[in-house]
Amino acid sequence: MATLTKREPKEGSFWEVFKFKDLLAQLVQRDLKLKYRRSFLGYLWSILNPLLIMIIMSVVFSFLFQRGIEYFPIYLLTGRTMFEFVNHSCGKALGSITDNTTLLKKTYVSKFMFPMAKITSSMVDFVFSLGALVLVMAFFSIKDGVCLFSFMNLGFVIVVIEAYIFSMGLGFLLAQLHVFFRDIRYIYNAFTTMWLYCSAIFYDVGMFYERGAKQLAEGSMPYANYLAWVIENLNPLYIYIKQFRYFLWTPTLGGDIPYWAEINIYDFILGIAYALIMFFIGTYFFKRKQDKFILYI
């Protein structure tokens, strides 16, 4: 009687990374320990850092962009937290291959593991940082005498999975590009600055539609409407921010949700599509170029 044998993943494939899952876990732990090494507050900084930045940005942007957004600190923190997760995870993955030159030259391991470890450690950091959001929501719950928490908040897990897969794909793409073109780091930093202002973190997309209505009333082209469409449909990060806010910010509004904050099945399909497309693109190019890494690191 024939016995079934466990099929080994093909060498160089993404699935090979799970053969080294113990090393992957160690790399994730190393990243987290190094980040908070010699830090007096340790992991509390994951909560305090976004909390302090939120307070500063709330004070500044409340005079510029708030426009009567209810619970603006929660609105701001949800957008910034999601942006920082994707931005930092991909930024750390970018140099993951070149930073592990010694290990790669000594022994064979799945190269996919290094960007994946950076992105996974960033996701753990992201989960810790949600403590700041919980504190802010608890503060307003006590202040207004209304519980701002609901079972709907648990839906944020769906968005985190989408953003994690998207970040892995972009991280793989950036990591392999950085091996051959070290200037990609500076290009990425410039790109993320533009990405920040195009992701509606401290303003709402509704302001573009209002401006577009004025342009139509004046008899001119509604360019603001076109810009809003680009942000809502061609910016994957905004799609994840919008979903994240839907599960954590919009429940605080008591059903009075602005039209620009509403989501439907199309938003989830778009978010999943961007995540899978970026993952397959990043995996494809990483797998195709990984055999040449040793010649350039």
VEXDRENTOR-725845 format. One record per atom (N, C-alpha, C): x negated, z negated, y negated; residue in one letter. Coordinates in steps of 0.05 Angstrom, whole numbers, padded with zeros to 5 digits, always signed. Atoms other than C-alpha are relative to their C-alpha. Layout:
XZYA...
END
This chain:
-00017+00000+00024M+00000+00000+00000M-00018+00000-00025M+00017-00002+00024A-00029+00021-00066A+00005-00023-00019A-00002+00022+00019T-00043-00033-00116T-00002+00010-00029T+00000-00008+00028L-00029-00027-00190L-00023-00012-00014L+00023+00010+00016T-00089-00033-00235T+00007+00002-00029T-00005+00001+00029K-00087-00052-00307K-00015+00022-00014K+00013-00023+00014R-00101+00009-00350R-00016-00010-00024R+00017+00008+00022E-00159-00002-00397E+00004+00019-00024E-00003-00018+00024P-00152+00024-00469P-00024+00018-00003P+00022-00019+00003K-00192+00085-00485K-00020-00010-00020K+00021+00008+00018E-00259+00072-00517E+00002+00013-00027E-00002-00010+00027G-00256+00079-00592G+00028+00001-00011G-00028+00000+00009S-00180+00074-00595S+00007-00026-00015S-00008+00024+00014F-00143+00024-00638F+00006-00023+00019F-00008+00020-00019W-00116-00012-00577W-00023-00015+00013W+00024+00013-00011E-00187-00028-00555E-00006-00026-00014E+00005+00024+00015V-00188-00082-00608V+00010-00025+00014V-00011+00023-00014F-00146-00127-00563F-00017-00009+00023F+00020+00009-00020K-00203-00129-00512K-00018-00021-00012K+00018+00019+00014F-00241-00168-00565F+00017-00019-00017F-00018+00017+00016K-00182-00212-00587K-00012-00027-00006K+00012+00025+00006D-00223-00275-00581D-00020+00002-00023D+00018-00005+00022L-00276-00247-00627L+00015+00005-00026L-00017-00005+00023L-00221-00223-00674L+00010-00026-00012L-00010+00026+00010A-00193-00293-00678A-00022-00016-00013A+00023+00014+00012Q-00263-00321-00693Q-00006+00012-00027Q+00005-00012+00026L-00272-00271-00749L+00020-00008-00021L-00021+00009+00019V-00206-00290-00780V-00005-00029-00008V+00006+00028+00007Q-00224-00364-00776Q-00024-00002-00018Q+00024+00000+00016R-00293-00349-00805R+00007+00007-00029R-00008-00008+00027D-00262-00313-00865D+00014-00022-00015D-00015+00021+00013L-00215-00370-00879L-00018-00024-00007L+00018+00022+00005K-00269-00423-00873K-00020+00006-00022K+00019-00007+00021L-00318-00385-00917L+00013+00000-00027L-00013-00001+00026K-00266-00376-00971K+00003-00028-00012K-00005+00027+00011Y-00253-00451-00977Y-00023-00019+00006Y+00023+00017-00005R-00322-00476-00959R-00009-00014-00026R+00009+00017+00023R-00345-00532-01006R+00021-00002-00022R-00022+00002+00019S-00277-00529-01040S+00013-00027+00004S-00011+00027-00002F-00251-00599-01056F+00030+00001+00009F-00029-00001-00006L-00177-00578-01051L+00005+00017+00025L-00003-00016-00024G-00188-00529-00994G+00024+00019-00001G-00022-00019-00003Y-00125-00493-00971Y+00021-00004-00022Y-00019+00004+00022L-00086-00524-01028L-00003+00020-00023L+00004-00020+00020W-00117-00472-01073W+00017+00025+00005W-00018-00023-00006S-00074-00420-01037S+00027-00004-00013S-00025+00006+00014I-00015-00456-01069I-00004-00003-00030I+00004+00006+00028L-00044-00479-01134L-00008+00025-00016L+00009-00024+00014N-00077-00413-01153N+00023+00018-00009N-00023-00016+00009P-00013-00370-01153P+00019-00016-00018P-00018+00017+00017L+00025-00429-01184L-00010-00001-00028L+00012+00001+00027L-00023-00435-01243L+00002+00027-00014L-00002-00027+00011I-00025-00359-01253I+00029+00006-00008I-00028-00005+00006M+00051-00356-01250M+00009-00014-00026M-00007+00015+00024I+00057-00410-01304I-00010+00015-00025I+00012-00014+00022I+00009-00373-01350I+00015+00027-00006I-00013-00026+00003M+00041-00304-01338M+00029-00003-00009M-00028+00005+00008S+00112-00333-01345S+00001-00005-00030S+00000+00006+00029V+00095-00360-01414V-00006+00025-00016V+00007-00024+00015V+00062-00295-01437V+00021+00021+00002V-00018-00023-00004F+00109-00243-01407F+00029-00007-00006F-00028+00007+00007S+00173-00282-01421S+00006+00009-00029S-00004-00010+00028F+00163-00261-01494F-00001+00030-00002F+00004-00029+00001L+00147-00189-01476L+00020+00015+00018L-00014-00016-00019F+00185-00167-01414F+00024-00014+00013F-00020+00015-00015Q+00233-00221-01392Q+00028+00013-00001Q-00025-00015+00004R+00295-00186-01421R+00023-00015+00014R-00023+00015-00012G+00341-00242-01396G+00000-00001+00030G+00001+00002-00029I+00318-00239-01324I+00003-00029+00009I-00005+00027-00009E+00347-00300-01291E-00021-00010+00020E+00021+00011-00017Y+00297-00346-01257Y-00025+00018-00001Y+00022-00018+00004F+00241-00304-01286F-00026-00009+00015F+00023+00009-00015P+00185-00348-01256P+00001+00007+00030P-00003-00008-00028I+00212-00335-01186I-00003+00030+00003I+00002-00029+00000Y+00220-00261-01201Y-00030+00009-00003Y+00028-00007+00005L+00148-00258-01227L-00018-00008+00024L+00017+00010-00021L+00118-00299-01170L+00004+00016+00026L-00004-00016-00023T+00151-00258-01115T-00014+00027-00002T+00014-00026+00003G+00124-00193-01144G-00030-00003+00001G+00029+00004+00001R+00054-00220-01157R-00011-00008+00028R+00010+00009-00027T+00048-00254-01088T-00002+00024+00019T+00001-00023-00018M+00065-00190-01051M-00022+00020-00009M+00021-00017+00010F+00019-00149-01096F-00028-00010+00008F+00026+00012-00006E-00039-00197-01085E-00007+00002+00029E+00004-00002-00029F-00030-00195-01010F-00011+00028+00007F+00008-00027-00006V-00035-00119-01005V-00027+00007-00014V+00024-00006+00015N-00089-00113-01059N-00024-00014+00011N+00023+00015-00010H-00135-00168-01033H-00007+00007+00029H+00006-00006-00028S-00127-00151-00959S-00014+00027+00002S+00013-00027-00001C-00145-00077-00971C-00027-00001-00013C+00026+00002+00013G-00201-00096-01019G-00020-00013+00018G+00019+00013-00019K-00232-00142-00967K-00006+00018+00024K+00004-00018-00023A-00222-00091-00911A-00019+00023-00008A+00017-00022+00010L-00258-00039-00954L-00029-00003+00008L+00028+00004-00006G-00327-00070-00943G-00005-00013+00027G+00002+00015-00026S-00313-00098-00873S-00021+00012+00019S+00020-00013-00018I-00357-00047-00836I-00028-00004-00011I+00027+00002+00011T-00416-00048-00883T-00009-00029-00001T+00007+00029+00000D-00414-00125-00885D-00007-00011+00027D+00006+00009-00027N-00422-00129-00810N-00020+00018+00014N+00021-00019-00011T-00481-00082-00801T-00016-00013+00023T+00017+00013-00020T-00522-00132-00761T+00014-00001+00027T-00015+00002-00025L-00468-00144-00708L+00004+00027+00012L-00005-00027-00010L-00452-00070-00702L-00025+00013+00012L+00025-00011-00010K-00525-00053-00690K-00010-00014+00025K+00010+00016-00023K-00535-00107-00637K+00016+00005+00025K-00017-00002-00023T-00476-00097-00591T+00024+00018-00005T-00023-00017+00003Y-00415-00054-00578Y+00025-00017-00002Y-00026+00013+00004V-00349-00080-00605V+00018+00021-00013V-00019-00018+00013S-00286-00046-00629S-00003-00002-00030S+00004+00000+00029K-00299-00026-00701K+00026-00004-00015K-00027+00005+00013F-00224-00030-00716F+00003-00030-00006F-00004+00029+00001M-00232-00105-00708M-00007-00011-00028M+00010+00011+00025F-00269-00116-00774F+00020+00003-00023F-00021-00001+00020P-00217-00088-00823P+00025-00016+00007P-00024+00014-00009M-00162-00118-00781M-00003-00030-00004M+00005+00028+00004A-00194-00187-00785A+00003-00008-00029A-00003+00005+00029K-00198-00183-00861K+00029+00000-00009K-00028-00002+00008I-00125-00162-00867I+00016-00023+00012I-00014+00022-00013T-00102-00215-00818T-00005-00027-00014T+00006+00025+00014S-00139-00271-00854S+00014+00000-00027S-00014-00002+00025S-00108-00246-00919S+00030-00006+00003S-00028+00006-00006M-00039-00250-00887M+00004-00030+00004M-00002+00029-00003V-00052-00322-00866V-00002-00014-00027V+00002+00010+00027D-00074-00336-00938D+00026+00004-00015D-00026-00007+00013F-00010-00302-00962F+00022-00020+00008F-00020+00019-00010V+00032-00348-00918V-00003-00027-00013V+00006+00025+00014F-00002-00409-00948F+00010+00001-00029F-00007-00002+00028S+00010-00382-01018S+00030-00001-00005S-00029+00002+00003L+00085-00380-01005L+00009-00029-00006L-00006+00027+00008G+00081-00455-01014G+00006-00003-00029G-00004+00000+00029A+00077-00442-01089A+00028+00009-00006A-00027-00011+00004L+00142-00402-01085L+00021-00021+00007L-00018+00021-00009V+00176-00458-01047V+00002-00022-00021V+00001+00021+00021L+00154-00509-01100L+00016+00009-00025L-00015-00010+00024V+00181-00465-01157V+00030+00001+00005V-00028-00001-00006M+00247-00454-01122M+00012-00028+00002M-00010+00027-00002A+00253-00528-01107A+00003-00013-00028A-00001+00011+00027F+00238-00545-01180F+00026+00009-00014F-00024-00010+00013F+00294-00500-01205F+00026-00010+00014F-00023+00010-00015S+00341-00525-01150S+00007-00028-00011S-00004+00027+00011I+00331-00597-01176I+00009+00001-00029I-00006-00002+00029K+00333-00576-01249K+00028+00009-00005K-00027-00011+00005D+00398-00536-01244D+00021-00013+00018D-00020+00013-00017G+00430-00579-01190G+00013+00019+00020G-00011-00020-00019V+00440-00518-01145V-00022+00007+00020V+00020-00007-00020C+00405-00504-01079C-00005+00031-00001C+00007-00028+00002L+00368-00438-01087L-00010+00012+00026L+00009-00009-00026F+00348-00434-01014F+00025+00009+00017F-00021-00009-00017S+00390-00396-00963S-00012+00013+00025S+00010-00012-00025F+00385-00366-00893F-00010+00029-00006F+00009-00027+00008M+00376-00299-00928M-00030+00002-00005M+00029+00001+00006N+00306-00321-00947N-00017+00008+00024N+00015-00005-00024L+00284-00313-00875L-00005+00030+00004L+00004-00028-00002G+00290-00238-00883G-00027+00010-00010G+00026-00008+00011F+00222-00238-00919F-00019+00007+00022F+00018-00006-00023V+00189-00234-00849V+00000+00030+00005V-00002-00029-00003I+00213-00162-00844I-00019+00014-00019I+00016-00013+00021V+00178-00144-00909V-00030-00005+00006V+00028+00007-00005V+00113-00180-00889V-00011+00018+00022V+00009-00017-00022I+00110-00140-00824I-00005+00029-00011I+00004-00027+00012E+00119-00074-00863E-00025+00001-00016E+00023+00001+00017A+00067-00094-00914A-00026-00003+00015A+00024+00005-00017Y+00018-00117-00860Y-00008+00026+00014Y+00007-00026-00013I+00022-00050-00822I-00010+00020-00021I+00010-00018+00022F+00015-00012-00888F-00028-00007-00008F+00027+00009+00009S-00045-00054-00908S-00021+00007+00021S+00019-00007-00021M-00078-00042-00840M-00008+00029-00002M+00006-00029+00002G-00072+00033-00848G-00017+00006-00024G+00016-00005+00024L-00098+00033-00919L-00027-00013+00003L+00025+00013-00004G-00152-00017-00899G-00019+00016+00018G+00016-00017-00018F-00176+00028-00842F-00011+00024-00016F+00008-00024+00016L-00178+00088-00890L-00022-00007-00019L+00020+00008+00020L-00216+00051-00944L-00026-00009+00013L+00024+00010-00014A-00265+00019-00894A-00018+00023+00008A+00016-00022-00009Q-00287+00085-00865Q-00010+00017-00024Q+00009-00015+00024L-00291+00118-00934L-00024-00015-00013L+00021+00015+00012H-00335+00061-00959H-00027+00003+00014H+00025-00005-00015V-00386+00074-00904V-00015+00024-00011V+00012-00025+00009F-00399+00144-00931F-00002+00002-00030F+00000-00002+00029F-00382+00136-01004F+00003-00029-00012F+00000+00028+00009R-00401+00067-01032R+00014-00002-00027R-00014+00001+00026D-00370+00086-01100D+00030-00004+00003D-00029+00002-00004I-00301+00082-01069I+00010-00028-00008I-00008+00027+00009R-00301+00007-01086R+00008+00000-00029R-00006-00001+00028Y-00302+00022-01160Y+00025+00016-00006Y-00024-00017+00003I-00250+00076-01153I+00025-00016+00008I-00023+00016-00010Y-00205+00028-01114Y+00007-00021-00021Y-00006+00020+00021N-00212-00026-01168N+00015+00012-00024N-00014-00014+00022A-00191+00024-01222A+00028+00007+00009A-00026-00008-00010F-00134+00048-01178F+00020-00024+00001F-00017+00023-00003T-00107-00022-01166T+00009-00011-00027T-00009+00007+00027T-00104-00035-01241T+00024+00016-00008T-00023-00018+00005M-00058+00025-01248M+00023-00008+00018M-00020+00008-00019W-00021+00002-01186W+00015-00024-00009W-00012+00025+00010L-00008-00066-01217L+00022+00006-00020L-00020-00005+00021Y+00027-00037-01278Y+00022+00019+00009Y-00020-00018-00010C+00066+00013-01236C+00018-00013+00021C-00015+00014-00021S+00096-00040-01190S+00021-00019-00010S-00022+00016+00011A+00145-00074-01237A-00002-00030+00007A+00005+00028-00007I+00115-00143-01227I+00011-00018-00022I-00008+00017+00022F+00129-00172-01296F+00021+00014-00018F-00022-00013+00014Y+00183-00123-01319Y+00019+00010+00022Y-00019-00011-00019D+00244-00091-01286D+00004+00029-00005D-00004-00029+00002V+00258-00019-01271V+00025+00008-00016V-00024-00005+00016G+00325-00025-01306G-00006+00009-00029G+00007-00007+00027M+00289-00018-01373M-00005+00030-00002M+00004-00029+00001F+00271+00054-01354F+00026+00015+00000F-00027-00013+00000Y+00343+00072-01338Y+00014-00003-00027Y-00011+00003+00026E+00365+00043-01404E-00012+00019-00020E+00014-00019+00018R+00313+00084-01440R+00008+00028+00007R-00009-00026-00008G+00334+00145-01400G+00028+00007-00011G-00027-00004+00011A+00406+00136-01422A-00001+00006-00030A+00004-00005+00028K+00383+00133-01494K-00010+00029-00005K+00011-00027+00003Q+00343+00197-01485Q+00021+00021+00004Q-00022-00018-00005L+00404+00232-01456L+00019+00001-00024L-00018+00002+00023A+00446+00207-01514A-00011+00015-00024A+00013-00014+00022E+00395+00236-01562E-00003+00029+00005E+00002-00029-00007G+00398+00303-01526G-00027+00008+00009G+00027-00007-00010S+00327+00300-01498S-00001-00005+00030S+00004+00003-00029M+00300+00300-01427M-00003-00030+00006M+00002+00028-00007P+00309+00233-01392P-00025-00006+00016P+00026+00004-00014Y+00235+00225-01375Y-00001-00028+00012Y+00001+00027-00010A+00245+00150-01366A+00013-00003+00027A-00013+00000-00027N+00293+00163-01308N-00018+00011+00021N+00018-00012-00020Y+00242+00207-01274Y-00022-00020+00007Y+00021+00020-00005L+00189+00153-01282L+00011-00022+00018L-00012+00021-00017A+00236+00101-01251A+00003+00010+00028A-00003-00011-00026W+00250+00148-01193W-00027+00001+00015W+00027-00001-00012V+00175+00157-01181V-00008-00028+00010V+00007+00028-00008I+00164+00081-01180I+00016-00009+00024I-00017+00010-00022E+00223+00068-01134E-00004+00015+00026E+00001-00016-00025N+00209+00123-01084N-00029+00008+00009N+00026-00009-00007L+00135+00141-01087L-00022-00022-00002L+00019+00023+00001N+00103+00072-01096N+00007-00019+00023N-00007+00018-00022P+00103+00037-01028P-00001-00029-00006P+00003+00028+00007L+00080-00028-01058L+00025-00010-00015L-00025+00009+00014Y+00141-00031-01105Y+00023-00002+00020Y-00021+00001-00020I+00186-00017-01045I-00001-00027+00015I+00002+00026-00014Y+00158-00079-01010Y+00006-00023-00019Y-00006+00021+00020I+00162-00120-01074I+00030-00002-00004I-00029+00000+00004K+00235-00099-01084K+00014-00013+00024K-00012+00013-00024Q+00252-00119-01012Q-00006-00030+00000Q+00009+00028+00000F+00213-00184-01019F+00018-00016-00020F-00017+00013+00020R+00252-00201-01082R+00029-00002+00009R-00028+00000-00009Y+00318-00183-01049Y+00005-00024+00018Y-00004+00022-00019F+00308-00237-00996F-00006-00028-00013F+00009+00026+00011L+00277-00291-01041L+00010-00005-00029L-00009+00003+00028W+00299-00278-01114W+00029+00005-00004W-00028-00007+00005T+00367-00244-01112T+00020-00021+00011T-00020+00020-00009P+00400-00300-01070P+00003-00023-00021P-00002+00021+00021T+00386-00347-01130T+00020+00008-00022T-00018-00010+00021L+00432-00303-01173L+00029-00005+00005L-00027+00006-00007G+00495-00323-01137G+00018+00024+00002G-00016-00024-00004G+00519-00252-01122G+00000+00019-00023G+00001-00017+00024D+00509-00225-01192D-00027+00015-00001D+00026-00014-00003I+00453-00176-01172I+00000+00024-00018I+00003-00025+00017P+00429-00124-01223P-00001+00025+00017P-00001-00025-00016Y+00439-00053-01200Y-00028+00009+00009Y+00027-00009-00007W+00363-00040-01201W-00013-00018+00021W+00011+00018-00020A+00351-00098-01153A+00014+00002+00027A-00015-00003-00025E+00401-00078-01100E-00015+00019+00019E+00013-00017-00020I+00374-00048-01035I+00020+00008+00021I-00017-00009-00022N+00405-00010-00977N-00018+00009+00023N+00015-00008-00024I+00383+00019-00911I-00021+00021-00007I+00020-00020+00008Y+00346+00075-00947Y-00026-00013-00008Y+00024+00015+00008D+00298+00024-00977D-00016-00009+00024D+00015+00010-00024F+00281-00004-00908F-00012+00024+00015F+00011-00024-00013I+00273+00066-00878I-00025+00010-00015I+00023-00008+00017L+00227+00084-00936L-00024-00018+00005L+00021+00019-00004G+00187+00020-00927G-00014+00003+00027G+00011-00003-00027I+00179+00029-00852I-00015+00026+00002I+00013-00026-00001A+00162+00103-00861A-00028-00001-00013A+00026+00001+00013Y+00106+00089-00911Y-00019-00017+00016Y+00017+00017-00016A+00079+00034-00866A-00012+00015+00024A+00009-00014-00024L+00076+00078-00804L-00017+00024-00008L+00016-00023+00008I+00050+00140-00841I-00028-00009-00008I+00026+00009+00008M-00006+00101-00874M-00016-00011+00024M+00014+00010-00024F-00023+00066-00808F-00011+00023+00017F+00009-00022-00017F-00028+00132-00770F-00022+00016-00015F+00021-00014+00015I-00069+00165-00826I-00026-00016+00001I+00024+00017+00000G-00117+00106-00831G-00013-00001+00027G+00011+00002-00028T-00124+00100-00755T-00013+00026+00008T+00011-00027-00007Y-00135+00175-00747Y-00028+00004-00011Y+00026-00006+00013F-00191+00181-00797F-00021-00021+00008F+00019+00020-00009F-00223+00115-00776F-00011+00007+00027F+00008-00007-00027K-00224+00136-00703K-00018+00025+00000K+00015-00026+00001R-00251+00205-00721R-00028-00004-00011R+00026+00003+00013K-00309+00179-00763K-00016-00024+00010K+00014+00025-00008Q-00328+00113-00728Q-00026+00005+00015Q+00025-00005-00015D-00382+00144-00684D-00023+00006-00019D+00021-00006+00020K-00421+00163-00748K-00007-00024-00017K+00005+00023+00016F-00418+00094-00778F-00029-00010+00002F+00027+00011-00005I-00484+00073-00746I-00022+00015-00015I+00020-00016+00014L-00520+00129-00783L-00001-00006-00030L-00002+00004+00029Y-00499+00105-00852Y+00000-00029-00008Y-00001+00028+00008I-00494+00029-00849I-00028-00012-00001I
END
